[in-house]
Amino acid sequence: MEDISVITAVHHPLRRRLFDYLLLYGTSQVTVLARALDSQVGSISHHLRMLERAGVVERVEDPNGDKRTSWWRVARRGLSWSTDDFADSPADALLAREAQRQGIRLQFERLQRWHRHRSDAAYADYDGYSTDTTAWASPGELEDLSIRLLATIRQWQDSIDLEDGQVRTPVFLFAHAFPTEP
């Protein structure tokens, strides 16, 4: 179970963008992050320290040995949690539900952005997809599905050779599985 401080740290909009940027591009300097995310250096530094306290990012030495610059990388690849993890603490449950709302909002904003820009030249060779299904499952089987999907995603990520010369663009994947009624 994730600590609520980790979940709330990552689900701040700018901190989530920082986390995602570092996941995609690797170790980066604060000024590069500020430029890429159209934010002030001071704001980026503040939010990186918040993520650092949560154990999500970490400082690293400047690759060129320059002590005047601040470099950061992801300390972990992702988070997995449920609002149900916090049922025993009303305050934490409230924070978890808000983080969940923020996460869902981000997911749908990204999906809408994709649909607005799917005809852009940079995405000409990409075809996004949608998949859904309905099935029967117990709570344990639903948890098993989550574990299997995460393992499949990690295996797929690890199989991509970023040094093979292919042109790539960042890809966002999200999936939700939850109880429903037809």
Secondary structure per residue as TSV (DSSP state, phi and psi in degrees):
chain	resnum	aa	ss	phi	psi
A	1	M	-	360.0	133.7
A	2	E	-	-74.3	146.6
A	3	D	-	-73.1	143.5
A	4	I	H	-60.9	-29.9
A	5	S	H	-64.7	-32.9
A	6	V	H	-68.8	-46.1
A	7	I	H	-63.6	-46.6
A	8	T	H	-69.0	-32.0
A	9	A	H	-63.6	-46.6
A	10	V	H	-74.0	-28.5
A	11	H	T	-90.0	14.3
A	12	H	S	-77.6	135.8
A	13	P	H	-53.1	-48.1
A	14	L	H	-71.2	-38.6
A	15	R	H	-64.8	-35.9
A	16	R	H	-64.8	-40.2
A	17	R	H	-64.4	-40.0
A	18	L	H	-61.3	-48.2
A	19	F	H	-58.1	-48.1
A	20	D	H	-63.7	-40.7
A	21	Y	H	-61.0	-47.5
A	22	L	H	-66.3	-33.5
A	23	L	H	-61.7	-42.8
A	24	L	H	-77.7	-46.0
A	25	Y	H	-102.9	-8.6
A	26	G	-	79.7	-163.0
A	27	T	S	-52.7	130.6
A	28	S	E	-142.0	155.5
A	29	Q	E	-87.7	149.5
A	30	V	H	-55.1	-44.5
A	31	T	H	-65.0	-33.8
A	32	V	H	-66.5	-43.2
A	33	L	H	-62.0	-43.7
A	34	A	H	-61.2	-44.0
A	35	R	H	-65.4	-46.0
A	36	A	H	-65.2	-33.4
A	37	L	T	-103.5	9.6
A	38	D	T	51.5	52.0
A	39	S	-	-134.0	166.4
A	40	Q	-	-77.5	145.5
A	41	V	H	-56.5	-43.0
A	42	G	H	-61.3	-41.0
A	43	S	H	-66.3	-43.1
A	44	I	H	-61.7	-44.9
A	45	S	H	-61.1	-43.2
A	46	H	H	-59.6	-49.2
A	47	H	H	-69.2	-32.6
A	48	L	H	-64.6	-39.5
A	49	R	H	-64.4	-36.5
A	50	M	H	-64.1	-43.0
A	51	L	H	-67.3	-34.5
A	52	E	H	-64.8	-44.1
A	53	R	H	-59.5	-31.9
A	54	A	T	-83.0	-5.7
A	55	G	T	79.5	20.0
A	56	V	S	-94.7	-33.9
A	57	V	E	-127.9	165.2
A	58	E	E	-144.7	152.1
A	59	R	E	-75.5	148.4
A	60	V	E	-134.7	160.6
A	61	E	-	-66.8	145.3
A	62	D	-	-61.3	127.5
A	63	P	T	-60.6	-21.2
A	64	N	T	-98.0	1.1
A	65	G	-	82.0	5.3
A	66	D	-	-77.7	114.9
A	67	K	T	-77.3	-7.0
A	68	R	T	-86.2	-10.1
A	69	T	S	-108.0	155.3
A	70	S	-	-114.7	120.0
A	71	W	E	-116.9	146.2
A	72	W	E	-138.9	154.7
A	73	R	E	-146.5	165.1
A	74	V	E	-72.0	135.8
A	75	A	S	-94.1	-16.3
A	76	R	S	-153.0	153.7
A	77	R	S	-82.9	-25.7
A	78	G	-	-171.4	-179.6
A	79	L	-	-127.8	148.4
A	80	S	-	-139.9	121.9
A	81	W	-	-160.8	168.5
A	82	S	-	-137.6	149.5
A	83	T	G	-62.2	-26.6
A	84	D	G	-63.8	-21.9
A	85	D	G	-61.1	-18.6
A	86	F	G	-115.3	21.3
A	87	A	T	-60.7	-26.3
A	88	D	T	-83.9	-4.1
A	89	S	-	-132.0	105.2
A	90	P	H	-56.0	-38.9
A	91	A	H	-66.0	-46.4
A	92	D	H	-67.5	-35.9
A	93	A	H	-62.2	-40.4
A	94	L	H	-62.9	-45.7
A	95	L	H	-62.5	-40.7
A	96	A	H	-65.3	-40.7
A	97	R	H	-65.0	-39.1
A	98	E	H	-66.9	-41.0
A	99	A	H	-62.4	-39.5
A	100	Q	H	-62.7	-44.0
A	101	R	H	-60.3	-43.6
A	102	Q	H	-60.7	-44.3
A	103	G	H	-62.5	-44.0
A	104	I	H	-65.6	-41.1
A	105	R	H	-59.3	-45.5
A	106	L	H	-60.4	-44.7
A	107	Q	H	-59.7	-46.6
A	108	F	H	-72.7	-31.2
A	109	E	H	-63.6	-40.9
A	110	R	H	-65.4	-41.2
A	111	L	H	-63.1	-43.7
A	112	Q	H	-64.1	-40.5
A	113	R	H	-61.2	-42.0
A	114	W	H	-58.5	-47.5
A	115	H	H	-65.4	-32.9
A	116	R	H	-70.2	-30.6
A	117	H	H	-114.3	9.6
A	118	R	T	-63.5	-20.8
A	119	S	T	-90.4	0.2
A	120	D	S	-61.3	146.4
A	121	A	G	-55.9	-35.3
A	122	A	G	-63.1	-21.4
A	123	Y	G	-111.4	12.6
A	124	A	T	-55.2	-35.6
A	125	D	T	-92.4	2.0
A	126	Y	-	-102.3	138.3
A	127	D	-	-126.1	105.1
A	128	G	-	-63.8	165.1
A	129	Y	-	-139.3	163.8
A	130	S	-	-135.9	139.8
A	131	T	-	-143.1	141.4
A	132	D	-	-154.8	160.9
A	133	T	-	-157.0	166.2
A	134	T	-	-129.4	134.7
A	135	A	-	-151.2	173.7
A	136	W	-	-95.6	141.4
A	137	A	-	-159.0	146.4
A	138	S	-	-85.1	168.5
A	139	P	H	-55.6	-40.7
A	140	G	H	-66.6	-37.5
A	141	E	H	-69.2	-35.9
A	142	L	H	-66.0	-40.0
A	143	E	H	-63.4	-40.7
A	144	D	H	-61.6	-40.3
A	145	L	H	-59.8	-45.1
A	146	S	H	-59.1	-45.7
A	147	I	H	-62.7	-43.4
A	148	R	H	-66.5	-42.2
A	149	L	H	-63.0	-43.8
A	150	L	H	-62.1	-41.4
A	151	A	H	-63.7	-40.3
A	152	T	H	-64.7	-42.8
A	153	I	H	-63.4	-45.2
A	154	R	H	-61.5	-43.2
A	155	Q	H	-61.8	-43.2
A	156	W	H	-62.5	-46.5
A	157	Q	H	-59.3	-45.1
A	158	D	H	-67.8	-21.7
A	159	S	H	-82.2	-11.1
A	160	I	-	-82.3	122.9
A	161	D	-	-94.0	99.7
A	162	L	T	-70.0	-8.4
A	163	E	T	-100.0	8.0
A	164	D	S	-85.2	1.5
A	165	G	-	87.1	-3.7
A	166	Q	-	-71.7	147.6
A	167	V	-	-82.4	130.2
A	168	R	-	-132.3	157.4
A	169	T	-	-128.7	152.0
A	170	P	-	-57.5	139.9
A	171	V	-	-123.8	132.8
A	172	F	-	-107.9	129.9
A	173	L	-	-123.2	132.8
A	174	F	-	-142.2	149.6
A	175	A	-	-145.8	145.4
A	176	H	-	-128.8	139.4
A	177	A	-	-131.5	128.3
A	178	F	-	-158.9	158.9
A	179	P	-	-61.4	148.1
A	180	T	-	-150.8	172.1
A	181	E	-	-123.6	142.4
A	182	P	-	-65.9	360.0
